[in-house]
Amino acid sequence: MLPRLKTSLRCRSRAALLRWATVGLCVASLVANLMLYLGNQAIPASLLLLQLAATLGTAVQLGLSARSISLRPAELAERMLKVQEDERQHLGRELHDDIGQLLTAAKLQLQWLQKRMPEELQGHCDALRSTLDDTLGNVRNVSALLNPRQLASLGLEASLRAHLVRTLANSGVHWSLACNQRLGGIDEAVTMAVFRITQEAVTNMLRHAQARNLVIGLQRTPEGLALSIRDDGRGFVPARNPAEAGQRGLAGMLERVTALQGSLDITSQPGQGTHIEAVFPWPPRTQQRARNTAAHDL
């Protein structure tokens, strides 16, 4: 992060120097032209060169400004997502390593005390132990949501399946995860984005949709890795600008897809369920391999 920050500061200083040089050339050219005009003198070749330099400096400055404006949203989205993901992983580790260990130590202390408690207090000890078990389980679940460590070890499909089993165990929702192709070799950023989008979609479904069926599909296509999430819930009207409309979950999905130069399509109407489709393009060096895999790895 520090080298990138230094590079950014150097670029800003160079841009500021170019701006001031352009301003100086323009002012000098204006003053020289005004003096020649008042003295009824001909314009020398040196002044023409000065005007040409000022014009070129202005053109270069405008080009750099247009380029920086076009790149700023993508860079900002990428950095925001990276900071958000780093913070989630940090909180997940803190929950698992610190709070989880404290709760485990409390359980051990309770077991030691329960052996020495009179019979009339054993019921209270059992209730407290049950509360500690539930709290520890919730902490582990939240830690797994914030920091899905299994993505690196189990892979995308197995991690999604484990998340769906854990999240939908007592929901009554019938779900399926369709993936008929191997998902190895996918970029880590794409893997995390697919996991987070699925996680957000499932959370929104449980909170708002009252759905009974959920179908999730992953497929390699020539264009990229395609994710499809469909439910038969209540549905809603997707906003054109989710962030301004307060649809924060959809806004987060769009930010992740945009940062990876992908596409997101959300189809939903009240009473007609919701269908989310996201496509994450392959890096240029793996496009040909993805086409071959999509054609033969079935």
Buried (B, 14 or more C-beta within 10 A) or exposed (E): EEEEEEEEEEEEEEBEEBBEBBBEBBEBBEEBBEEBEEEEEEEEEEBEEBBEBBBEBBEEBEEBEEEEEEEEEEEEBBEEBEEBBEEBBEBBBBBBEEBBEEBEEBBEEBEEEBEEEEEEEEEEBEEBBEEBEEBBEEBBBBBBBBBBBBBEEBBBBBBBBBBBEEBBEEBEBEBEBEBEBEBEEBBEBBBBBBBBBBBBBBEBBBEBBEBEEBBBBBBBBEBBBBBBBBBBBBBBEBBEEBEEEEBEBBBBBBBBBBBBEBBBEBEBEEEEBBBBBBBBBBEEEBBEEBBEBBEEEE
